[in-house]
Amino acid sequence: MNKKFWHILWKVVGNKYFLGLVVFAVWIIFFDQNNLIDRNETRKRLYQLKQDTMFYRDKIREEKEKINQLQTSPANLEKFAREQYMMKAPDEDLFVILKKDKAK
């Protein structure tokens, strides 16, 4: 049984077509210009870039909505200036309250 197994295995491994197939597979996987390892990394990078594209498209859409709101309503423009840039009217006082970090 054991001798028969090794004899059959040697016939398969010693076959020139099998050896050619193994060499071709190793070449394609590791050494070719477009090898499978690089293609897999490129596919991962492409997926990440598509995710980034979707994220930035959503951000652009949100920012366009904000710009549209600021351009159409003076009340929204005043609210934005007060919240983001701490602007105030000439006759008011502005108090900024800072919270202490509990981690210190």
mmCIF file of the C-alpha atoms, coordinates in Angstrom:
data_MODEL
# 
_entry.id   MODEL 
# 
loop_
_atom_site.group_PDB 
_atom_site.id 
_atom_site.type_symbol 
_atom_site.label_atom_id 
_atom_site.label_alt_id 
_atom_site.label_comp_id 
_atom_site.label_asym_id 
_atom_site.label_entity_id 
_atom_site.label_seq_id 
_atom_site.pdbx_PDB_ins_code 
_atom_site.Cartn_x 
_atom_site.Cartn_y 
_atom_site.Cartn_z 
_atom_site.occupancy 
_atom_site.B_iso_or_equiv 
_atom_site.pdbx_formal_charge 
_atom_site.auth_seq_id 
_atom_site.auth_comp_id 
_atom_site.auth_asym_id 
_atom_site.auth_atom_id 
_atom_site.pdbx_PDB_model_num 
ATOM 1   C CA . MET A 1 1   ? 0.000   0.000  0.000   1.00 0.00 ? 1   MET A CA 1 
ATOM 2   C CA . ASN A 1 2   ? 2.638   2.505  1.064   1.00 0.00 ? 2   ASN A CA 1 
ATOM 3   C CA . LYS A 1 3   ? 4.937   1.650  -1.861  1.00 0.00 ? 3   LYS A CA 1 
ATOM 4   C CA . LYS A 1 4   ? 2.034   1.874  -4.303  1.00 0.00 ? 4   LYS A CA 1 
ATOM 5   C CA . PHE A 1 5   ? 1.061   5.303  -2.955  1.00 0.00 ? 5   PHE A CA 1 
ATOM 6   C CA . TRP A 1 6   ? 4.577   6.726  -3.367  1.00 0.00 ? 6   TRP A CA 1 
ATOM 7   C CA . HIS A 1 7   ? 4.859   5.265  -6.851  1.00 0.00 ? 7   HIS A CA 1 
ATOM 8   C CA . ILE A 1 8   ? 1.598   6.935  -7.949  1.00 0.00 ? 8   ILE A CA 1 
ATOM 9   C CA . LEU A 1 9   ? 2.584   10.201 -6.258  1.00 0.00 ? 9   LEU A CA 1 
ATOM 10  C CA . TRP A 1 10  ? 5.957   10.191 -8.022  1.00 0.00 ? 10  TRP A CA 1 
ATOM 11  C CA . LYS A 1 11  ? 4.249   9.645  -11.383 1.00 0.00 ? 11  LYS A CA 1 
ATOM 12  C CA . VAL A 1 12  ? 1.975   12.649 -10.797 1.00 0.00 ? 12  VAL A CA 1 
ATOM 13  C CA . VAL A 1 13  ? 4.696   14.952 -9.406  1.00 0.00 ? 13  VAL A CA 1 
ATOM 14  C CA . GLY A 1 14  ? 7.221   13.848 -12.013 1.00 0.00 ? 14  GLY A CA 1 
ATOM 15  C CA . ASN A 1 15  ? 4.865   14.605 -14.872 1.00 0.00 ? 15  ASN A CA 1 
ATOM 16  C CA . LYS A 1 16  ? 6.178   17.502 -17.001 1.00 0.00 ? 16  LYS A CA 1 
ATOM 17  C CA . TYR A 1 17  ? 2.725   19.031 -17.376 1.00 0.00 ? 17  TYR A CA 1 
ATOM 18  C CA . PHE A 1 18  ? 2.140   18.999 -13.627 1.00 0.00 ? 18  PHE A CA 1 
ATOM 19  C CA . LEU A 1 19  ? 5.550   20.585 -13.026 1.00 0.00 ? 19  LEU A CA 1 
ATOM 20  C CA . GLY A 1 20  ? 4.804   23.201 -15.659 1.00 0.00 ? 20  GLY A CA 1 
ATOM 21  C CA . LEU A 1 21  ? 1.487   23.976 -13.994 1.00 0.00 ? 21  LEU A CA 1 
ATOM 22  C CA . VAL A 1 22  ? 3.138   24.310 -10.573 1.00 0.00 ? 22  VAL A CA 1 
ATOM 23  C CA . VAL A 1 23  ? 5.867   26.611 -11.942 1.00 0.00 ? 23  VAL A CA 1 
ATOM 24  C CA . PHE A 1 24  ? 3.229   28.705 -13.742 1.00 0.00 ? 24  PHE A CA 1 
ATOM 25  C CA . ALA A 1 25  ? 1.110   28.984 -10.591 1.00 0.00 ? 25  ALA A CA 1 
ATOM 26  C CA . VAL A 1 26  ? 4.092   30.027 -8.468  1.00 0.00 ? 26  VAL A CA 1 
ATOM 27  C CA . TRP A 1 27  ? 5.105   32.584 -11.100 1.00 0.00 ? 27  TRP A CA 1 
ATOM 28  C CA . ILE A 1 28  ? 1.607   34.081 -11.276 1.00 0.00 ? 28  ILE A CA 1 
ATOM 29  C CA . ILE A 1 29  ? 1.169   34.208 -7.498  1.00 0.00 ? 29  ILE A CA 1 
ATOM 30  C CA . PHE A 1 30  ? 4.540   35.696 -6.547  1.00 0.00 ? 30  PHE A CA 1 
ATOM 31  C CA . PHE A 1 31  ? 6.711   36.970 -9.406  1.00 0.00 ? 31  PHE A CA 1 
ATOM 32  C CA . ASP A 1 32  ? 4.524   38.332 -12.193 1.00 0.00 ? 32  ASP A CA 1 
ATOM 33  C CA . GLN A 1 33  ? 4.094   42.074 -12.695 1.00 0.00 ? 33  GLN A CA 1 
ATOM 34  C CA . ASN A 1 34  ? 0.387   41.706 -11.894 1.00 0.00 ? 34  ASN A CA 1 
ATOM 35  C CA . ASN A 1 35  ? 0.763   39.027 -9.241  1.00 0.00 ? 35  ASN A CA 1 
ATOM 36  C CA . LEU A 1 36  ? -2.146  37.961 -7.082  1.00 0.00 ? 36  LEU A CA 1 
ATOM 37  C CA . ILE A 1 37  ? -0.744  39.427 -3.879  1.00 0.00 ? 37  ILE A CA 1 
ATOM 38  C CA . ASP A 1 38  ? -0.456  42.917 -5.405  1.00 0.00 ? 38  ASP A CA 1 
ATOM 39  C CA . ARG A 1 39  ? -3.885  42.590 -6.993  1.00 0.00 ? 39  ARG A CA 1 
ATOM 40  C CA . ASN A 1 40  ? -5.407  41.764 -3.611  1.00 0.00 ? 40  ASN A CA 1 
ATOM 41  C CA . GLU A 1 41  ? -3.751  44.806 -2.006  1.00 0.00 ? 41  GLU A CA 1 
ATOM 42  C CA . THR A 1 42  ? -4.903  46.968 -4.918  1.00 0.00 ? 42  THR A CA 1 
ATOM 43  C CA . ARG A 1 43  ? -8.454  45.671 -4.513  1.00 0.00 ? 43  ARG A CA 1 
ATOM 44  C CA . LYS A 1 44  ? -8.386  46.588 -0.814  1.00 0.00 ? 44  LYS A CA 1 
ATOM 45  C CA . ARG A 1 45  ? -7.055  50.060 -1.652  1.00 0.00 ? 45  ARG A CA 1 
ATOM 46  C CA . LEU A 1 46  ? -9.780  50.518 -4.274  1.00 0.00 ? 46  LEU A CA 1 
ATOM 47  C CA . TYR A 1 47  ? -12.450 49.574 -1.728  1.00 0.00 ? 47  TYR A CA 1 
ATOM 48  C CA . GLN A 1 48  ? -11.014 52.097 0.750   1.00 0.00 ? 48  GLN A CA 1 
ATOM 49  C CA . LEU A 1 49  ? -10.939 54.819 -1.924  1.00 0.00 ? 49  LEU A CA 1 
ATOM 50  C CA . LYS A 1 50  ? -14.570 54.114 -2.825  1.00 0.00 ? 50  LYS A CA 1 
ATOM 51  C CA . GLN A 1 51  ? -15.508 54.435 0.850   1.00 0.00 ? 51  GLN A CA 1 
ATOM 52  C CA . ASP A 1 52  ? -13.607 57.732 1.053   1.00 0.00 ? 52  ASP A CA 1 
ATOM 53  C CA . THR A 1 53  ? -15.353 58.968 -2.094  1.00 0.00 ? 53  THR A CA 1 
ATOM 54  C CA . MET A 1 54  ? -18.771 58.234 -0.607  1.00 0.00 ? 54  MET A CA 1 
ATOM 55  C CA . PHE A 1 55  ? -17.786 59.948 2.658   1.00 0.00 ? 55  PHE A CA 1 
ATOM 56  C CA . TYR A 1 56  ? -16.573 63.096 0.905   1.00 0.00 ? 56  TYR A CA 1 
ATOM 57  C CA . ARG A 1 57  ? -19.609 63.222 -1.390  1.00 0.00 ? 57  ARG A CA 1 
ATOM 58  C CA . ASP A 1 58  ? -21.837 63.190 1.674   1.00 0.00 ? 58  ASP A CA 1 
ATOM 59  C CA . LYS A 1 59  ? -19.724 65.927 3.285   1.00 0.00 ? 59  LYS A CA 1 
ATOM 60  C CA . ILE A 1 60  ? -19.906 68.052 0.124   1.00 0.00 ? 60  ILE A CA 1 
ATOM 61  C CA . ARG A 1 61  ? -23.692 67.620 0.004   1.00 0.00 ? 61  ARG A CA 1 
ATOM 62  C CA . GLU A 1 62  ? -23.996 68.669 3.660   1.00 0.00 ? 62  GLU A CA 1 
ATOM 63  C CA . GLU A 1 63  ? -21.759 71.698 3.147   1.00 0.00 ? 63  GLU A CA 1 
ATOM 64  C CA . LYS A 1 64  ? -23.740 72.767 0.071   1.00 0.00 ? 64  LYS A CA 1 
ATOM 65  C CA . GLU A 1 65  ? -26.922 72.596 2.142   1.00 0.00 ? 65  GLU A CA 1 
ATOM 66  C CA . LYS A 1 66  ? -25.293 74.758 4.834   1.00 0.00 ? 66  LYS A CA 1 
ATOM 67  C CA . ILE A 1 67  ? -24.129 77.284 2.240   1.00 0.00 ? 67  ILE A CA 1 
ATOM 68  C CA . ASN A 1 68  ? -27.591 77.400 0.721   1.00 0.00 ? 68  ASN A CA 1 
ATOM 69  C CA . GLN A 1 69  ? -29.139 78.016 4.149   1.00 0.00 ? 69  GLN A CA 1 
ATOM 70  C CA . LEU A 1 70  ? -26.624 80.764 4.920   1.00 0.00 ? 70  LEU A CA 1 
ATOM 71  C CA . GLN A 1 71  ? -27.192 82.491 1.593   1.00 0.00 ? 71  GLN A CA 1 
ATOM 72  C CA . THR A 1 72  ? -30.995 82.405 1.773   1.00 0.00 ? 72  THR A CA 1 
ATOM 73  C CA . SER A 1 73  ? -31.655 83.432 5.363   1.00 0.00 ? 73  SER A CA 1 
ATOM 74  C CA . PRO A 1 74  ? -30.049 86.339 7.272   1.00 0.00 ? 74  PRO A CA 1 
ATOM 75  C CA . ALA A 1 75  ? -31.200 84.756 10.548  1.00 0.00 ? 75  ALA A CA 1 
ATOM 76  C CA . ASN A 1 76  ? -29.258 81.589 9.779   1.00 0.00 ? 76  ASN A CA 1 
ATOM 77  C CA . LEU A 1 77  ? -26.218 83.660 8.814   1.00 0.00 ? 77  LEU A CA 1 
ATOM 78  C CA . GLU A 1 78  ? -26.345 85.536 12.110  1.00 0.00 ? 78  GLU A CA 1 
ATOM 79  C CA . LYS A 1 79  ? -26.798 82.279 14.058  1.00 0.00 ? 79  LYS A CA 1 
ATOM 80  C CA . PHE A 1 80  ? -23.818 80.730 12.265  1.00 0.00 ? 80  PHE A CA 1 
ATOM 81  C CA . ALA A 1 81  ? -21.600 83.756 12.954  1.00 0.00 ? 81  ALA A CA 1 
ATOM 82  C CA . ARG A 1 82  ? -22.552 83.790 16.626  1.00 0.00 ? 82  ARG A CA 1 
ATOM 83  C CA . GLU A 1 83  ? -21.976 80.046 17.118  1.00 0.00 ? 83  GLU A CA 1 
ATOM 84  C CA . GLN A 1 84  ? -18.858 79.494 15.028  1.00 0.00 ? 84  GLN A CA 1 
ATOM 85  C CA . TYR A 1 85  ? -16.961 82.768 15.361  1.00 0.00 ? 85  TYR A CA 1 
ATOM 86  C CA . MET A 1 86  ? -18.373 84.010 18.703  1.00 0.00 ? 86  MET A CA 1 
ATOM 87  C CA . MET A 1 87  ? -19.500 87.289 17.170  1.00 0.00 ? 87  MET A CA 1 
ATOM 88  C CA . LYS A 1 88  ? -21.794 89.584 19.057  1.00 0.00 ? 88  LYS A CA 1 
ATOM 89  C CA . ALA A 1 89  ? -23.897 92.640 18.530  1.00 0.00 ? 89  ALA A CA 1 
ATOM 90  C CA . PRO A 1 90  ? -22.357 95.978 19.653  1.00 0.00 ? 90  PRO A CA 1 
ATOM 91  C CA . ASP A 1 91  ? -24.675 96.292 22.658  1.00 0.00 ? 91  ASP A CA 1 
ATOM 92  C CA . GLU A 1 92  ? -24.266 92.764 24.106  1.00 0.00 ? 92  GLU A CA 1 
ATOM 93  C CA . ASP A 1 93  ? -21.707 91.006 26.250  1.00 0.00 ? 93  ASP A CA 1 
ATOM 94  C CA . LEU A 1 94  ? -20.340 87.585 25.379  1.00 0.00 ? 94  LEU A CA 1 
ATOM 95  C CA . PHE A 1 95  ? -19.456 85.039 28.044  1.00 0.00 ? 95  PHE A CA 1 
ATOM 96  C CA . VAL A 1 96  ? -17.501 81.919 27.099  1.00 0.00 ? 96  VAL A CA 1 
ATOM 97  C CA . ILE A 1 97  ? -17.667 79.075 29.605  1.00 0.00 ? 97  ILE A CA 1 
ATOM 98  C CA . LEU A 1 98  ? -14.934 76.464 29.380  1.00 0.00 ? 98  LEU A CA 1 
ATOM 99  C CA . LYS A 1 99  ? -15.358 73.065 30.996  1.00 0.00 ? 99  LYS A CA 1 
ATOM 100 C CA . LYS A 1 100 ? -12.413 71.582 32.868  1.00 0.00 ? 100 LYS A CA 1 
ATOM 101 C CA . ASP A 1 101 ? -11.125 68.216 31.725  1.00 0.00 ? 101 ASP A CA 1 
ATOM 102 C CA . LYS A 1 102 ? -11.716 65.482 34.278  1.00 0.00 ? 102 LYS A CA 1 
ATOM 103 C CA . ALA A 1 103 ? -8.815  63.429 32.890  1.00 0.00 ? 103 ALA A CA 1 
ATOM 104 C CA . LYS A 1 104 ? -6.141  65.727 34.370  1.00 0.00 ? 104 LYS A CA 1 
# 
